[in-house]
């Protein structure tokens, strides 16, 4: 299994969190658009919406590709391709919308905030001397 990261976006600020294997298993089978409970990932009271992600080789997930497959699609727009001119299309490798063990990064958006700020939850604990 790949080390999975959760990238949390809120108010134009993103925070990256490494997940434990137990937390990564809770993501398996979820898909783009699903709602996650923050309690499962150490964010009490929060709810997150899955917006996308990338696999272990850096290929982006697409909401319009079913399953967990990696496939070459003819794309005219992102995610996965940003054309320099209007009307240009290109065949690019992308990943399906369902999370499996090969997904290395999951991008989420805060749908419901908890009582504590994310910065306070992620702040390193000061060591007592």
C-alpha positions in Angstrom: 0.0 0.0 0.0 1.2 3.5 -0.8 1.6 6.2 1.8 -1.5 8.3 1.5 -1.8 12.1 2.1 -4.9 14.0 2.7 -4.8 17.6 1.3 -7.4 19.7 3.0 -8.6 22.9 1.3 -10.4 25.7 3.2 -10.7 29.4 2.3 -7.9 29.3 -0.3 -5.5 27.7 2.3 -4.4 24.0 2.0 -2.9 21.8 4.6 -1.3 18.4 4.0 -1.7 15.5 6.4 0.0 12.1 6.2 -2.5 9.2 7.0 -1.8 6.1 8.9 -2.6 2.7 7.2 -5.7 2.4 9.3 -7.0 5.8 8.1 -6.1 5.0 4.5 -8.2 1.8 4.6 -11.2 4.0 5.5 -10.8 5.8 2.2 -10.8 2.7 0.1 -14.0 2.4 -2.1 -14.9 6.1 -1.7 -15.2 8.2 -4.8 -15.1 11.8 -5.9 -18.0 13.7 -4.5 -18.4 11.5 -1.4 -18.5 13.1 2.1 -16.0 12.0 4.7 -16.3 12.3 8.5 -13.4 14.2 9.9 -13.5 12.2 13.1 -12.0 9.2 11.3 -8.9 11.3 10.4 -8.3 13.3 13.6 -10.5 16.3 12.8 -13.5 16.1 15.2 -16.6 17.8 14.0 -15.4 18.3 10.5 -16.9 16.9 7.3 -14.9 16.8 4.0 -15.9 16.4 0.4 -13.6 14.4 -1.9 -12.6 16.6 -4.9 -9.9 14.6 -6.6 -6.5 13.2 -6.1 -3.5 11.5 -7.8 -2.2 8.0 -7.8 1.3 6.7 -6.9 2.7 7.7 -10.3 1.2 11.2 -10.3 -1.8 10.6 -12.7 -4.8 12.7 -11.7 -8.2 11.2 -10.8 -11.2 12.2 -13.0 -14.8 12.3 -11.9 -16.1 11.2 -15.4 -14.1 7.9 -15.5 -15.7 5.0 -13.6 -13.9 2.5 -11.5 -10.3 2.4 -10.3 -8.7 1.9 -13.7 -5.9 3.9 -15.3 -6.7 4.7 -18.9 -5.7 7.0 -21.8 -8.5 9.4 -22.7 -8.8 12.1 -25.3 -9.1 15.3 -23.3 -10.0 18.8 -24.2 -9.9 20.2 -20.6 -8.7 19.4 -17.1 -8.2 17.7 -14.8 -5.2 16.1 -16.4 -4.8 18.5 -19.3 -4.7 22.2 -19.8 -4.7 23.1 -23.6 -2.8 26.2 -24.7 -5.4 27.0 -27.4 -9.1 26.5 -27.7 -10.1 23.3 -29.6 -6.8 21.4 -28.9 -7.3 17.9 -27.7 -4.7 15.4 -26.5 -4.7 11.8 -25.3 -3.5 11.6 -21.7 -3.3 9.0 -19.0 -5.8 9.5 -16.1 -7.2 7.6 -13.1 -10.8 6.5 -12.3 -12.9 8.2 -9.7 -12.9 5.5 -7.0 -10.1 5.4 -4.4 -8.0 2.2 -4.1 -4.7 1.3 -2.6 -2.7 3.0 -5.4 -4.0 6.5 -4.7 -1.2 8.5 -3.0 -3.0 11.9 -2.5 -6.7 12.7 -1.9 -7.8 16.3 -2.2 -10.7 17.3 0.0 -12.7 20.4 0.7 -14.1 21.4 4.1 -17.9 21.1 3.9 -18.6 21.5 7.7 -16.1 23.0 10.1 -15.5 21.7 13.6 -15.1 23.7 16.8 -11.3 23.9 16.5 -9.4 25.4 13.6 -7.4 23.0 11.4 -4.2 25.0 12.2 -4.8 24.4 15.9 -5.3 20.6 15.4 -2.2 20.3 13.2 0.0 22.6 15.4 3.0 20.7 16.8 2.7 20.0 20.5 5.3 21.9 22.6 7.7 19.7 24.5 7.9 20.3 28.3 11.4 20.4 29.8 
